[in-house]
Amino acid sequence: MENVNLGFAMCGSFCTFKAVIPEMKKLVDEGYNVIPIMSPVAFSTDTRFGKAQDFIDEIEQITGKKIIHTIFGAEPIGPKKLFDAMVIAPCTGNTIGKLANGIFDTSVTLGAKAHLRNQRPLIIAVSTNDALSGSAKNIGALMSKKDIYFVPMRQDDPKNKPRSVVADFTYISETVKEALKGNQIQPIYL
């Protein structure tokens, strides 16, 4: 996948960062030119899952690039046609809701809007506790839109979190490859 410029955005589903970051590295190892983006919350929040600066350092070391984390930094994505494809992983219910309803007030949502204006693939890897309740209609709305592709997802803990859905992040690379050809791989599985 040499010469493919891939935006890779991360939102604040902090519990998934340790699963997502190795997939980012896998894309770099496969030859993608990965440009990292983080939402302001993901970029600046320390949690029980790790310190923000540690994640920033790891991501910038993997990609060799500074993270886009402001609206000002994300604005040129569309006009300059910076990406051949863009991934949002993890993509929270909040971000899904904003994308589905035309709200572009973070580096990730503005970056996605700017990218989509070029009619290029946007790949979403869901991670939200309300996918089968409040976020369901927004996921459905995005599934019906042109140029939006979903990483395969499933309930992550049906007994204890019956409305929660998380993408299988190990499918990010395959989803990107197929999205670049205009194909959606099976988005929901058991």
Secondary structure, 3 states (H helix, E strand, C coil): CCCCEEEEEECCCHHHHHHHHHHHHHHHHCCCEEEEEECHHHHHCCECCECHHHHHHHHHHHHCCCCECCHHHHHHHCCCCCCCEEEEEEECHHHHHHHHCCCCCCHHHHHHHHHHCCCCCEEEEEEECCCCCCCHHHHHHHHCCCCEEECCEEECCCCCCCCCEEECHHHHHHHHHHHHCCCCCCCECC
